[in-house]
């Protein structure tokens, strides 16, 4: 399964298309409480993050380690902060930040993903801190619900 799992994750990382995700995918950003669930919700989040929050968001310097049905991917995320994710005002700052994600692949689709990164360092590069994010900011879940 290692070769198949690696192929699926490589395809997904090439453009973050929701077609690589199972209908019941669970996506966990380990810095947030609770996962996003389902291809539609996770796909909407990915489009928002890579196309609006970061107008030129991309991953570079990808390194993969695969074993069985799991693939660990490490990369550097780069982009310019152009939109709001948590109620913050866009800063226009460029970020270059290391991230890692563990993917579980079943039947040729990503069934589960767990994303890890240093939130404080990420916010620092954006030029905002946790206290600068609007107290009444909507959660990612609520923001995604308003898109549908």
Secondary structure, 3 states (H helix, E strand, C coil): CHHHHHHHHHHHHCCCCHHHEEEEEEEEECCCCCCEECHHHHHHHHHHHHHHHECCCEEEEEEEEEECCEEEEEEEEEEEECCCCCCCCCCCCEEEEEEEEEEEEECCEEEEEEEECCHHHHHHHHCCCCCCCCCCCCCHHHHHHHHC
